[in-house]
Amino acid sequence: MAAAHGRMSDSADGTGDVKDTEDADRHSGASGPPAFRSAVEALRGCRLRPQVEVEPTPAPQRLAPYAYALEAVVVDGEQELADGRLVLLHDPAGHEAWRGTFRLVTLVRAELEPEMAADPLLPEVCWSWLTGALQSRGLGYGEPSGTITRAGSHYFGGLAERPAASQIEIRASWTPREGLGGVPDTAAHLAAWCDLLAQVAGLPPAGPGDASVVTLPQRRGPQSR
């Protein structure tokens, strides 16, 4: 799986240092408070559209006392269209910046056509994809924050035959609303995140979309199988 390898800063929405030698079970969902274990179990049991391949990955150990991470790649046949990582953080004592005890942190990346990357509205549109994905599933959340970054590569010399390449990167975090027992609906948040991945990848929506979300033309033509 071609996962998103960008580093999630330990200082972003962090809760202080956790020793590197701490038991890895605290970041695998195998142990922890009942609310954290329930939230992780819901992530593991979530059913997703077949084009999005998801699997566990080592979680950052310095962002919160408990963490669990997933990586995903969006595929169309043999082609990988986008990739990302989603991290669930939990601090039973709560965190002032989160205004809750749970936090979701994500990194999403995809290649773009150069003309699409040049669209001045691209950052606003990509952010609307994230908020729209959450809203379309009726999910409550708070304290959203993030950055949208676009980068371009041009090749010269021995690499001059390569076409110019552009990439979009979404880094974001939000606090999921907690339900019964203080547990957020992490399965629904994962499904919304996969909706975001699919939209960034240029796949058609799996179901009725949110009319308030602005869309851009698909990059590679129809992507349905």
C-alpha positions as CSV (number, residue, x, y, z in Angstrom):
1,M,0.0,0.0,0.0
2,A,1.3,3.4,-1.0
3,A,0.5,5.2,2.3
4,A,0.9,8.9,3.0
5,H,4.4,9.2,4.5
6,G,4.3,12.9,5.4
7,R,5.2,13.4,9.1
8,M,2.4,14.5,11.4
9,S,4.1,17.1,13.7
10,D,4.1,16.1,17.3
11,S,3.4,19.6,18.3
12,A,0.1,19.9,16.3
13,D,-2.8,19.5,18.7
14,G,-0.4,17.6,21.0
15,T,-0.8,16.8,24.7
16,G,2.8,16.7,25.8
17,D,5.5,14.0,25.6
18,V,4.9,10.3,25.8
19,K,8.0,8.3,26.4
20,D,9.2,6.5,23.3
21,T,9.6,3.3,25.4
22,E,5.9,3.3,26.4
23,D,4.0,0.1,25.8
24,A,3.0,0.1,22.2
25,D,-0.4,-1.4,23.1
26,R,-1.4,2.1,24.1
27,H,-1.2,3.1,20.4
28,S,-2.7,-0.1,18.9
29,G,-6.1,-0.2,20.5
30,A,-5.2,-3.3,22.4
31,S,-5.4,-1.5,25.8
32,G,-6.7,1.7,27.2
33,P,-9.9,3.1,28.7
34,P,-13.1,1.5,27.6
35,A,-14.1,4.5,25.5
36,F,-10.9,4.3,23.5
37,R,-11.2,0.6,23.0
38,S,-14.8,1.0,21.8
39,A,-13.8,3.8,19.4
40,V,-11.0,1.7,17.9
41,E,-13.2,-1.4,17.6
42,A,-15.7,0.7,15.6
43,L,-13.0,1.7,13.2
44,R,-11.9,-1.9,12.7
45,G,-15.5,-2.9,11.9
46,C,-16.4,-0.2,9.5
47,R,-17.4,-1.3,6.0
48,L,-16.1,0.9,3.2
49,R,-16.4,1.3,-0.6
50,P,-14.1,-1.3,-2.4
51,Q,-11.9,1.3,-4.1
52,V,-10.6,2.5,-0.7
53,E,-8.1,0.0,0.8
54,V,-7.5,0.6,4.5
55,E,-5.2,-1.1,7.0
56,P,-3.7,-0.3,10.5
57,T,-0.4,1.5,10.7
58,P,1.9,2.5,13.6
59,A,0.4,5.5,15.4
60,P,2.3,8.5,16.6
61,Q,3.4,8.1,20.2
62,R,3.8,11.8,21.2
63,L,0.5,13.3,20.4
64,A,-1.7,11.8,23.1
65,P,-1.7,9.2,25.8
66,Y,-3.6,6.8,23.5
67,A,-3.6,6.8,19.7
68,Y,-4.7,4.5,16.8
69,A,-3.8,5.0,13.1
70,L,-5.0,3.8,9.7
71,E,-3.6,4.3,6.3
72,A,-5.5,4.2,3.1
73,V,-5.0,4.2,-0.7
74,V,-7.6,4.8,-3.3
75,V,-7.2,2.4,-6.3
76,D,-8.8,2.2,-9.7
77,G,-7.6,-1.1,-11.2
78,E,-3.8,-1.0,-10.9
79,Q,-3.7,2.8,-10.5
80,E,-3.3,4.4,-7.1
81,L,-5.2,7.8,-7.2
82,A,-4.8,9.1,-3.6
83,D,-3.5,8.1,-0.3
84,G,-3.8,9.2,3.3
85,R,-3.5,8.5,7.0
86,L,-6.1,9.0,9.8
87,V,-5.1,9.1,13.4
88,L,-7.5,8.8,16.4
89,L,-6.2,10.5,19.5
90,H,-7.6,10.1,23.0
91,D,-6.8,11.9,26.3
92,P,-9.1,10.8,29.1
93,A,-8.3,14.0,30.9
94,G,-9.5,16.1,28.0
95,H,-7.5,18.7,26.1
96,E,-8.1,22.4,26.1
97,A,-7.4,22.9,22.4
98,W,-9.6,19.9,21.5
99,R,-12.5,20.8,23.7
100,G,-13.0,17.1,24.2
101,T,-11.3,13.8,24.9
102,F,-10.9,12.6,21.3
103,R,-9.3,14.2,18.3
104,L,-9.0,13.0,14.6
105,V,-6.0,14.0,12.6
106,T,-5.5,13.4,8.9
107,L,-3.1,13.7,6.0
108,V,-4.5,13.2,2.5
109,R,-2.5,13.5,-0.8
110,A,-3.3,13.1,-4.5
111,E,-1.7,14.0,-7.8
112,L,-3.4,16.7,-9.9
113,E,-3.3,17.9,-13.5
114,P,-1.3,21.1,-13.6
115,E,-4.2,23.2,-14.9
116,M,-6.3,21.9,-12.0
117,A,-3.6,22.8,-9.5
118,A,-3.5,26.3,-10.9
119,D,-7.1,27.0,-10.0
120,P,-7.1,29.8,-7.4
121,L,-10.1,28.3,-5.7
122,L,-8.6,24.9,-5.2
123,P,-7.7,25.3,-1.4
124,E,-11.2,26.5,-0.6
125,V,-12.8,23.7,-2.6
126,C,-10.6,21.0,-1.0
127,W,-11.5,22.3,2.5
128,S,-15.2,22.2,1.5
129,W,-14.7,18.5,0.5
130,L,-13.6,17.8,4.1
131,T,-16.4,19.7,5.9
132,G,-19.0,18.6,3.4
133,A,-18.0,14.9,3.9
134,L,-18.7,15.3,7.6
135,Q,-21.9,17.3,7.2
136,S,-23.3,14.9,4.5
137,R,-23.2,12.1,7.1
138,G,-24.8,14.2,9.8
139,L,-21.7,14.2,12.0
140,G,-21.2,16.6,14.8
141,Y,-17.7,18.0,15.2
142,G,-15.8,21.0,16.6
143,E,-12.6,22.9,16.6
144,P,-11.7,22.1,12.9
145,S,-8.3,23.3,11.7
146,G,-6.0,22.5,8.8
147,T,-3.9,23.5,5.9
148,I,-4.2,22.9,2.1
149,T,-0.9,22.8,0.3
150,R,-0.3,22.4,-3.5
151,A,3.1,21.8,-5.0
152,G,4.4,21.5,-8.5
153,S,7.4,19.6,-9.9
154,H,9.2,20.4,-13.2
155,Y,11.9,18.1,-14.6
156,F,15.1,19.1,-16.4
157,G,18.2,17.5,-17.9
158,G,18.1,13.7,-17.8
159,L,14.5,13.9,-16.5
160,A,13.3,16.4,-19.0
161,E,11.0,13.9,-20.7
162,R,8.9,13.6,-17.6
163,P,5.7,15.7,-17.6
164,A,5.2,18.3,-15.0
165,A,3.5,17.0,-11.9
166,S,1.3,18.7,-9.2
167,Q,0.1,17.5,-5.9
168,I,-2.5,18.5,-3.4
169,E,-2.0,17.8,0.3
170,I,-4.7,18.2,3.0
171,R,-3.7,18.3,6.7
172,A,-6.5,18.7,9.1
173,S,-7.9,17.8,12.5
174,W,-11.2,18.0,14.2
175,T,-12.9,17.0,17.5
176,P,-15.7,14.4,16.9
177,R,-18.8,14.8,19.0
178,E,-18.9,12.2,21.8
179,G,-22.0,10.0,22.2
180,L,-23.1,7.5,24.7
181,G,-20.4,6.5,27.2
182,G,-18.3,9.4,25.8
183,V,-17.5,7.5,22.6
184,P,-17.7,9.3,19.2
185,D,-19.1,7.5,16.2
186,T,-15.7,6.8,14.8
187,A,-17.0,4.4,12.1
188,A,-19.1,7.2,10.6
189,H,-16.1,9.6,10.8
190,L,-13.9,7.0,9.0
191,A,-16.6,6.6,6.3
192,A,-16.7,10.4,5.8
193,W,-12.9,10.5,5.6
194,C,-13.0,7.8,2.9
195,D,-15.6,10.0,1.1
196,L,-13.0,12.8,1.2
197,L,-10.3,10.5,-0.1
198,A,-12.5,9.3,-3.0
199,Q,-13.4,12.9,-3.9
200,V,-9.8,14.0,-3.9
201,A,-9.0,11.0,-6.1
202,G,-11.7,12.0,-8.6
203,L,-14.0,9.0,-8.0
204,P,-17.7,9.6,-8.5
205,P,-19.7,9.8,-5.2
206,A,-20.9,6.5,-3.7
207,G,-24.3,7.9,-2.8
208,P,-26.3,11.2,-2.9
209,G,-23.9,14.1,-2.4
210,D,-24.1,17.3,-0.5
211,A,-25.3,20.1,-2.8
212,S,-23.4,22.6,-0.7
213,V,-20.0,21.1,-1.7
214,V,-18.3,22.6,-4.7
215,T,-16.8,20.0,-7.1
216,L,-14.0,20.2,-9.6
217,P,-13.8,18.2,-12.9
218,Q,-12.5,14.7,-12.5
219,R,-8.8,14.4,-13.4
220,R,-8.7,11.1,-15.2
221,G,-12.2,10.8,-16.6
222,P,-14.8,8.4,-15.1
223,Q,-13.2,6.3,-12.4
224,S,-16.0,3.8,-11.7
225,R,-15.2,0.2,-12.3
